[in-house]
């Protein structure tokens, strides 16, 4: 009788204690731009979720900086205290998925009648895939676009390029605007800053690596086209190293930036603090002869702890954060990122919200952004990718600068990268 009484007491106590879901988030922006209220979205999700799930308490630890978050999460994982739902750092996703720390969400999504994989932009959704299974859902994304110094182009009598512009148009404009304005024999106006061969490869339809990361394709003719274009772009600026200061002072026509940076620095007061000397806007990246006006994509992921004691509740909370339309729309008003649901981005309400919260950007249409998102390219996630790209970047910079002869250089590079990948 005593044992029965004790068991009954424990069960009654457990029923009285609310279920608690812990969420792992960090303070600040995922995109490296100023963020005034990084907890606004999660606070709203918690408010809605607790109202719809009486007896469930959702908590998170505030004040964890983004640069400290990966280490904080790793420590929680090792201690068996990881949150039920948490942001998954992009560089750690494959590791956590492969070691079984992330819950496989594939069946949850397939069986949930209130959920559809097709609502997401493909590249954003693919960020959360590992070995053909889904281990994370996208929260928000930002593509890369091309900043255009409208003041400089107008002064040179050049129209702003259309969104279907090409490498050739890009190169011609860079050649026209690169000049010595004050006549001192030193170039002081330039075509572009911070445009690199990786962007050229993306916009020329290049796939640099096999899906499993065991082979590379640097000898592909599309890579060769990208290198030849980069050499011409380098020569157009006569080998001059253009700096961020040159761009900030309004002396450069083009610069690739993320959509988050566009949204941050377009409206007052950040525009005044950052770029007050010229008018500017954003368009798509120029397309190569074998590619399209596409962009690479940065995506923030969230996943469920594989060891969570409340997996069904955790799935529902994850879905509210990453899928619920009204929460997705908050990405346009409370963050500098973009919703990852196509229907939310393309809605009339989103366009109105975007226009209201980004004064002066009347030329930026979310339908154009949606096209960029729809065709966006996801960076590979295999182990060793960063190291392989660093090796490639070192050699390719020498090719572009003319230090290494172009002939057969890409074949040699491919062999070297393949040897590294197959170690």
C-alpha positions in Angstrom: 0.0 0.0 0.0 2.9 2.3 0.8 4.5 1.7 -2.6 1.2 2.3 -4.4 0.8 5.5 -2.5 4.3 6.7 -3.4 3.8 5.9 -7.1 0.5 7.7 -7.1 2.0 10.7 -5.4 4.8 10.9 -8.0 2.3 10.7 -10.9 0.1 13.4 -9.4 3.2 15.6 -8.9 4.3 15.1 -12.5 0.9 16.0 -13.8 1.0 19.1 -11.7 4.4 20.1 -13.0 4.1 21.8 -16.5 6.1 20.2 -19.4 9.1 22.4 -20.2 10.6 22.9 -23.6 14.0 24.5 -23.8 15.0 26.5 -26.9 18.6 27.3 -27.9 19.0 30.7 -29.5 21.7 33.4 -29.6 21.7 37.2 -29.3 22.3 39.3 -32.4 21.9 38.8 -36.1 22.7 35.6 -37.9 23.8 37.7 -40.9 26.4 40.0 -39.3 24.4 43.2 -39.3 23.0 45.3 -36.5 19.9 43.8 -34.8 17.9 45.8 -32.3 15.7 43.0 -30.9 17.0 39.5 -31.7 14.4 37.8 -29.4 11.3 39.4 -30.8 10.4 36.5 -33.0 11.0 33.7 -30.5 9.1 35.7 -27.8 6.1 35.9 -30.1 6.3 32.2 -30.9 6.5 31.3 -27.2 3.5 33.5 -26.5 1.4 31.8 -29.2 2.6 28.3 -28.4 1.9 28.5 -24.6 -1.6 29.8 -25.3 -2.3 26.8 -27.7 -0.6 24.3 -25.4 -1.8 24.8 -21.8 0.5 23.3 -19.3 3.6 23.7 -21.5 6.3 26.1 -20.6 8.9 27.3 -23.2 12.2 28.8 -22.0 15.5 29.9 -23.4 18.8 31.3 -22.1 19.3 34.9 -23.2 22.5 36.8 -23.7 24.5 34.1 -25.6 26.5 35.8 -28.3 26.5 34.4 -31.8 30.2 33.9 -31.7 29.9 31.9 -28.4 26.8 29.9 -29.4 28.5 27.0 -31.1 30.8 26.3 -28.1 27.8 26.7 -25.7 25.8 24.2 -27.7 28.6 21.7 -27.8 29.1 21.9 -24.1 25.3 21.3 -23.6 25.5 18.3 -25.9 28.4 16.8 -24.1 26.6 17.3 -20.7 23.4 15.8 -22.0 21.6 19.1 -21.5 21.0 20.3 -25.0 17.8 22.2 -25.6 14.8 20.5 -27.1 14.7 22.8 -30.1 17.8 24.8 -31.1 19.5 26.8 -33.8 22.0 24.6 -35.6 25.2 26.4 -36.6 25.8 25.8 -40.3 29.3 24.6 -39.9 28.2 22.1 -37.3 25.1 20.7 -39.0 26.7 17.7 -40.7 28.5 16.8 -37.5 25.4 16.8 -35.4 23.3 15.0 -38.0 26.0 12.3 -38.6 26.5 11.7 -34.8 22.7 11.3 -34.1 22.3 14.4 -32.1 19.6 15.8 -34.4 16.2 14.2 -34.7 15.3 12.9 -38.2 12.3 15.1 -39.1 11.4 13.3 -42.4 8.6 11.2 -41.0 7.2 14.1 -38.9 6.9 16.3 -42.0 5.5 13.5 -44.1 2.8 12.5 -41.6 1.8 16.0 -40.5 -1.3 17.1 -42.5 -0.7 20.7 -41.5 2.8 20.8 -43.1 4.1 20.7 -46.6 7.8 20.5 -47.7 6.9 22.2 -51.0 6.1 25.5 -49.2 9.8 26.1 -48.8 12.3 27.4 -51.3 14.3 24.3 -52.4 17.7 25.7 -51.6 16.6 26.8 -48.1 15.0 23.4 -47.4 18.1 21.5 -48.7 20.2 23.2 -46.0 18.6 20.9 -43.5 19.2 17.7 -45.5 21.8 15.1 -44.7 22.1 11.7 -46.4 18.7 12.2 -48.1 16.9 12.8 -44.8 15.8 16.1 -43.2 17.4 17.0 -39.8 16.7 20.7 -39.7 14.1 23.2 -40.9 15.0 26.6 -42.4 14.0 29.7 -40.3 15.2 32.5 -42.6 17.5 33.0 -45.5 19.5 35.8 -47.3 20.6 35.7 -50.9 23.5 37.7 -52.3 22.6 40.6 -54.6 24.6 43.3 -56.4 24.7 46.8 -54.9 24.6 49.5 -57.5 25.9 53.0 -57.0 23.2 54.9 -58.8 24.9 58.3 -58.3 28.1 57.1 -60.0 26.3 55.5 -62.9 24.1 58.6 -63.5 27.2 60.8 -63.5 28.7 58.6 -66.2 25.5 58.6 -68.2 25.0 54.8 -67.7 21.6 53.3 -67.0 21.1 50.9 -64.1 21.3 47.3 -65.6 18.2 45.2 -65.8 17.8 42.1 -63.6 18.6 39.9 -66.6 22.0 41.5 -67.3 25.1 39.5 -68.3 28.8 39.3 -67.5 29.5 41.1 -70.7 27.3 44.1 -69.7 29.0 44.0 -66.3 32.4 44.0 -67.8 31.7 46.8 -70.2 30.3 49.1 -67.4 33.4 48.3 -65.2 35.7 49.3 -68.1 33.8 52.5 -68.8 33.8 53.8 -65.2 37.3 52.8 -64.2 39.3 56.0 -64.6 41.6 58.6 -63.1 39.1 61.3 -62.3 41.5 64.0 -60.9 44.2 63.5 -63.5 47.0 62.7 -61.1 47.9 59.5 -62.9 46.3 57.2 -60.3 43.0 55.4 -60.7 40.4 56.7 -58.3 37.1 55.4 -59.7 36.4 51.7 -60.2 33.9 49.2 -61.5 33.6 46.7 -58.7 34.8 45.7 -55.2 34.6 42.3 -53.5 33.3 40.4 -56.5 35.2 37.0 -56.6 35.5 33.9 -58.7 33.1 32.0 -56.5 30.3 34.3 -57.4 31.3 34.0 -61.1 31.2 30.2 -60.8 27.7 30.3 -59.2 26.3 32.5 -61.9 27.8 30.4 -64.7 26.1 27.2 -63.6 29.2 25.6 -62.1 29.0 22.6 -59.7 32.5 22.5 -58.1 32.1 19.2 -56.2 30.5 15.9 -56.3 27.7 15.5 -53.8 29.7 13.2 -51.5 32.7 15.6 -51.6 35.1 13.0 -52.9 35.8 14.7 -56.3 35.9 18.1 -57.8 35.2 19.6 -61.2 37.6 22.6 -61.5 38.5 21.5 -65.0 34.9 22.0 -66.2 34.6 24.4 -69.2 32.2 26.6 -67.1 35.0 27.1 -64.5 37.3 28.0 -67.4 34.8 30.6 -68.6 34.5 32.0 -65.1 38.3 32.3 -64.8 38.6 34.0 -68.2 36.0 36.5 -67.2 37.7 37.2 -63.8 41.0 37.8 -65.6 39.2 40.4 -67.9 37.6 42.0 -64.8 41.0 42.2 -63.1 42.6 43.7 -66.2 39.7 46.3 -66.5 40.8 47.7 -63.1 44.4 47.4 -64.2 45.3 45.2 -61.3 44.5 47.9 -58.8 43.4 46.6 -55.4 40.0 48.2 -54.7 39.1 48.6 -51.0 36.0 48.9 -48.9 36.9 52.5 -48.3 36.8 53.2 -52.0 33.2 51.8 -52.1 32.1 53.6 -48.9 33.3 56.9 -50.4 31.2 56.3 -53.5 34.0 55.6 -55.9 32.9 52.1 -57.0 30.0 51.2 -59.2 29.2 47.7 -57.9 29.6 45.6 -54.8 28.0 42.2 -54.0 26.2 42.3 -50.6 23.7 40.1 -48.8 20.0 41.0 -48.7 20.4 41.5 -45.0 22.9 44.3 -45.5 20.6 45.9 -48.1 17.8 45.9 -45.6 20.0 47.2 -42.8 21.7 50.0 -44.6 18.9 51.2 -46.9 16.7 53.0 -44.4 17.5 55.9 -42.1 19.5 56.1 -39.8 21.8 53.3 -40.9 22.1 54.8 -44.4 23.4 58.0 -42.9 25.9 56.1 -40.8 27.1 53.9 -43.6 26.6 55.3 -47.1 25.4 58.8 -47.1 27.4 60.2 -50.0 25.6 58.4 -52.8 22.2 56.8 -53.8 22.2 53.1 -54.3 20.0 50.0 -54.8 20.2 46.3 -55.5 19.7 44.1 -58.5 20.4 40.4 -59.3 24.0 39.2 -60.0 25.0 39.2 -63.7 24.7 35.9 -65.5 27.5 34.0 -67.2 27.1 32.5 -70.7 26.4 29.0 -69.3 24.5 30.2 -66.2 21.7 32.5 -64.9 21.1 35.5 -62.6 21.3 33.3 -59.6 22.7 33.7 -56.1 24.3 31.7 -53.3 22.1 31.5 -50.2 22.8 31.7 -46.5 20.2 29.9 -44.4 19.6 29.7 -40.6 18.5 26.3 -39.5 16.7 24.9 -36.4 16.4 21.3 -35.3 15.1 19.0 -32.6 17.3 17.3 -30.0 17.3 13.6 -30.8 17.3 12.9 -27.0 14.4 15.3 -26.2 11.7 13.8 -23.9 9.1 15.8 -25.7 9.6 15.1 -29.3 6.1 15.6 -30.5 5.8 18.9 -28.7 9.3 19.9 -29.9 8.1 19.2 -33.5 5.1 21.4 -33.0 7.3 24.2 -31.6 9.8 23.9 -34.4 7.0 24.0 -36.9 5.6 27.2 -35.3 9.0 28.9 -35.6 9.9 27.7 -39.1 6.6 27.2 -40.9 3.7 29.2 -39.3 2.8 32.0 -41.8 2.4 34.8 -39.4 5.8 34.0 -37.7 7.5 33.7 -41.1 6.1 37.1 -42.0 7.7 38.6 -38.9 11.1 37.9 -40.5 10.3 41.0 -42.7 9.5 43.3 -39.7 11.7 42.0 -36.8 14.8 40.6 -38.6 16.9 41.5 -41.6 16.4 38.0 -43.1 13.8 36.7 -45.5 11.0 34.2 -44.9 11.7 30.8 -46.4 8.1 30.1 -47.4 7.5 31.1 -51.0 3.8 32.0 -50.4 4.8 34.3 -47.6 7.4 36.2 -49.6 5.2 36.6 -52.6 2.1 37.7 -50.6 0.7 41.2 -51.0 0.9 41.7 -47.2 4.6 40.9 -47.3 5.3 43.4 -50.1 3.4 46.1 -48.1 5.3 45.3 -44.9 8.6 45.3 -46.7 8.0 48.6 -48.3 6.8 50.1 -45.0 9.9 48.9 -43.1 12.5 49.8 -45.8 11.8 53.4 -46.9 13.4 54.5 -50.1 13.7 51.1 -51.6 10.8 51.4 -54.0 12.8 49.7 -56.8 13.2 46.4 -54.8 10.3 44.2 -55.5 9.9 41.0 -53.3 8.8 39.1 -56.4 12.3 39.7 -57.8 13.8 38.6 -54.5 11.5 35.5 -54.7 12.9 34.6 -58.1 16.5 34.9 -56.7 15.5 32.7 -53.7 13.8 30.1 -56.0 16.9 29.6 -58.1 19.4 30.1 -55.3 22.4 27.8 -54.9 23.3 26.1 -51.6 26.9 25.7 -50.7 28.2 22.1 -50.2 28.2 20.8 -46.6 30.6 17.9 -46.8 33.5 17.7 -44.3 36.6 19.3 -45.7 34.8 21.8 -48.0 36.2 24.9 -46.4 39.7 23.5 -46.5 39.3 22.5 -50.2 37.9 25.9 -51.1 40.8 27.6 -49.3 43.3 25.6 -51.3 41.4 26.4 -54.6 41.1 30.1 -53.7 44.9 30.4 -53.2 45.7 29.0 -56.6 42.9 30.7 -58.5 43.9 34.1 -57.2 47.3 33.5 -58.7 45.7 32.5 -62.0 43.6 35.7 -62.1 46.6 37.9 -61.2 48.7 36.3 -63.9 51.2 34.9 -61.5 50.4 31.3 -62.7 49.9 30.7 -66.4 46.3 29.9 -67.3 47.1 27.0 -69.6 46.4 23.7 -67.8 46.2 25.4 -64.4 42.7 24.2 -63.7 43.4 20.6 -64.6 46.4 20.7 -62.2 44.2 22.3 -59.5 41.5 19.7 -59.9 44.0 16.9 -59.4 45.4 18.5 -56.3 41.9 19.1 -54.8 40.9 15.5 -55.7 44.0 14.1 -54.0 43.1 16.1 -50.8 39.4 15.1 -50.9 40.3 11.4 -51.2 42.7 11.3 -48.2 
